[in-house]
Structure formats: structure tokens, C-alpha cells
């Protein structure tokens, strides 16, 4: 686990006078360790053996609290469930249209997109969001498709 991120998160909760319950602590640790962009239900399924009296609502309420504090990102993608992502560093997402897999990627050329948008529109810009859609490598194989990179490479 990324110790500094964990300690910064706990410090921010305490600074906002928010109690760090064992369940909240476990949810934070799970999110930091996860690369899967889990839903509240997946987090609940993973942690319920450790916390048998915890409900999905408890997990969801904790996730909303963390999102409201800007510690995690709430993602609504093609399926019905909301996914959550620990916002460790600015990044974007590519999402498989077939299986729903979400993968993080960075793209440095977009670092000034907010300043450009503000300059061109006069908006007071406070953030941006980018999602790219396609077929993951596993679904390409299952469906007999290949990427343009594979075709041209």
C-alpha cells in the first residue's frame, strides 16, 4: 500500500473532524490497493467477511463521503453501478464497451486543457474528465477483432 497516500487521506479526514472507523479505514486501504475501479458492491463483498455487520449502504456512504472530500473519483460508466477510483495522480480512463473493464492511462498533452478552455471560452474552469471507449485486448481476442496498432504494427 502507498503509505504516504494512506497517511495523507487519514490526515485529511481528521482535519475535517471525520472519525476513522475500522470500516472506513478498511475501505480506504482497499481502494488504495485496488486497480480495478470497484463498485460499492465489490468492496462490500471483499470486506464483509472481515466486517459481518457492515452493509452495502455503509460502504456506499463512506465512498460518497470520500468523493465529496475530493479523495476519490466517482465514475459512472456504461453499466448501472457507480465505480470508484482513488485519485492518486491525474489520469484518464479507457473503458471496454464489451466487458466494462476500466484501465487508467496518463496523457501529458492534456495538462493545459483547462487553461486553454478558460482562455477560449471565458469560463472559470475547475476540472475536466476524459473517458475513451473501445475493446480491451481480451475482448478483441474473444470477438476476433484487432486494434489499429496491431494492424499497422
Secondary structure per residue as TSV (DSSP state, phi and psi in degrees):
chain	resnum	aa	ss	phi	psi
A	1	X	-	360.0	145.3
A	2	X	-	-74.3	95.2
A	3	X	H	-57.1	-46.1
A	4	X	H	-64.6	-39.0
A	5	X	H	-63.0	-44.5
A	6	X	H	-59.3	-49.6
A	7	X	H	-65.3	-36.5
A	8	X	H	-65.6	-39.5
A	9	X	H	-64.6	-47.5
A	10	X	H	-62.4	-41.7
A	11	X	H	-61.7	-40.0
A	12	X	H	-67.6	-38.1
A	13	X	H	-62.7	-46.5
A	14	X	H	-64.3	-38.1
A	15	X	H	-63.2	-28.7
A	16	X	T	-93.2	12.8
A	17	X	T	56.7	39.7
A	18	X	-	-106.2	124.6
A	19	X	-	-67.4	140.3
A	20	X	-	-99.1	92.5
A	21	X	-	-76.7	161.9
A	22	X	H	-57.5	-38.4
A	23	X	H	-66.2	-45.0
A	24	X	H	-62.1	-43.2
A	25	X	H	-60.1	-44.4
A	26	X	H	-65.5	-39.4
A	27	X	H	-63.2	-44.0
A	28	X	H	-62.3	-47.4
A	29	X	H	-61.8	-40.4
A	30	X	H	-62.3	-46.6
A	31	X	H	-64.0	-41.1
A	32	X	H	-63.1	-40.3
A	33	X	H	-78.1	-21.5
A	34	X	-	-84.6	138.9
A	35	X	-	-111.4	7.4
A	36	X	S	-94.8	1.0
A	37	X	-	51.6	62.8
A	38	X	-	-71.3	159.9
A	39	X	B	-91.8	168.2
A	40	X	H	-58.8	-37.5
A	41	X	H	-64.9	-40.0
A	42	X	H	-67.8	-39.9
A	43	X	H	-64.9	-43.5
A	44	X	H	-58.2	-46.9
A	45	X	H	-61.1	-37.6
A	46	X	H	-73.7	-34.6
A	47	X	H	-99.4	-15.1
A	48	X	T	-61.8	-32.2
A	49	X	T	-62.0	-34.2
A	50	X	T	-78.1	-29.8
A	51	X	-	-130.5	77.2
A	52	X	T	-62.4	-20.8
A	53	X	T	-96.1	1.6
A	54	X	-	-80.1	142.8
A	55	X	-	-108.5	166.6
A	56	X	H	-60.8	-36.6
A	57	X	H	-61.6	-39.1
A	58	X	H	-60.9	-45.3
A	59	X	H	-61.8	-49.7
A	60	X	H	-60.8	-44.6
A	61	X	H	-62.0	-38.4
A	62	X	H	-66.1	-40.3
A	63	X	H	-64.6	-41.5
A	64	X	H	-64.1	-41.5
A	65	X	H	-58.8	-47.2
A	66	X	H	-64.7	-36.9
A	67	X	H	-67.5	-43.1
A	68	X	H	-60.9	-30.1
A	69	X	T	-83.4	-4.2
A	70	X	T	78.6	15.4
A	71	X	S	-85.2	-29.2
A	72	X	E	-131.8	163.2
A	73	X	E	-107.8	134.7
A	74	X	E	-94.0	125.1
A	75	X	E	-120.0	122.2
A	76	X	E	-105.3	108.3
A	77	X	-	-109.6	-164.5
A	78	X	S	-56.3	-32.7
A	79	X	S	-83.7	179.0
A	80	X	S	-77.1	-34.0
A	81	X	S	-75.9	148.5
A	82	X	E	-87.1	133.8
A	83	X	E	-101.5	156.0
A	84	X	E	-128.0	143.8
A	85	X	E	-137.8	130.2
A	86	X	E	-73.5	120.9
A	87	X	-	-83.6	67.6
A	88	X	S	-67.2	-47.8
A	89	X	S	-138.9	153.1
A	90	X	-	-58.9	130.1
A	91	X	-	-157.6	173.1
A	92	X	E	-122.1	176.3
A	93	X	E	-129.1	140.7
A	94	X	E	-113.3	131.6
A	95	X	E	-123.2	129.6
A	96	X	E	-76.0	125.0
A	97	X	T	-71.4	-18.3
A	98	X	T	-90.5	-53.3
A	99	X	T	-107.2	-11.5
A	100	X	-	86.2	3.0
A	101	X	-	-58.0	139.0
A	102	X	E	-120.0	129.4
A	103	X	E	-126.4	135.7
A	104	X	E	-78.9	146.9
A	105	X	E	-150.0	153.7
A	106	X	-	-107.3	151.1
A	107	X	-	-149.0	97.4
A	108	X	G	-61.4	-23.7
A	109	X	G	-68.6	-11.3
A	110	X	G	-97.3	6.9
A	111	X	T	-62.6	-29.4
A	112	X	T	-102.1	12.2
A	113	X	H	-59.4	-35.6
A	114	X	H	-67.4	-42.2
A	115	X	H	-65.3	-40.6
A	116	X	H	-64.5	-45.5
A	117	X	H	-60.7	-43.2
A	118	X	H	-63.3	-44.4
A	119	X	H	-64.6	-38.4
A	120	X	H	-81.2	-22.7
A	121	X	H	-117.7	-18.3
A	122	X	-	82.1	1.1
A	123	X	-	-69.0	151.5
A	124	X	-	-91.1	95.3
A	125	X	-	-84.0	132.0
A	126	X	-	-124.3	11.0
A	127	X	-	167.3	170.2
A	128	X	-	-152.1	165.0
A	129	X	-	-145.2	134.3
A	130	X	-	-136.1	130.6
A	131	X	E	-128.8	136.7
A	132	X	E	-115.3	138.3
A	133	X	E	-116.7	148.6
A	134	X	E	178.1	-155.4
A	135	X	-	-113.5	129.0
A	136	X	-	-68.9	162.1
A	137	X	H	-55.1	-38.9
A	138	X	H	-64.5	-43.0
A	139	X	H	-72.0	-30.4
A	140	X	H	-60.3	-43.0
A	141	X	H	-65.9	-47.8
A	142	X	H	-59.3	-38.6
A	143	X	H	-95.7	0.3
A	144	X	T	70.1	32.4
A	145	X	-	-111.7	159.2
A	146	X	-	-134.3	158.1
A	147	X	-	-78.6	160.4
A	148	X	H	-60.7	-34.9
A	149	X	H	-61.0	-44.4
A	150	X	H	-67.9	-37.6
A	151	X	H	-67.9	-39.6
A	152	X	H	-89.3	-18.7
A	153	X	-	-81.1	360.0
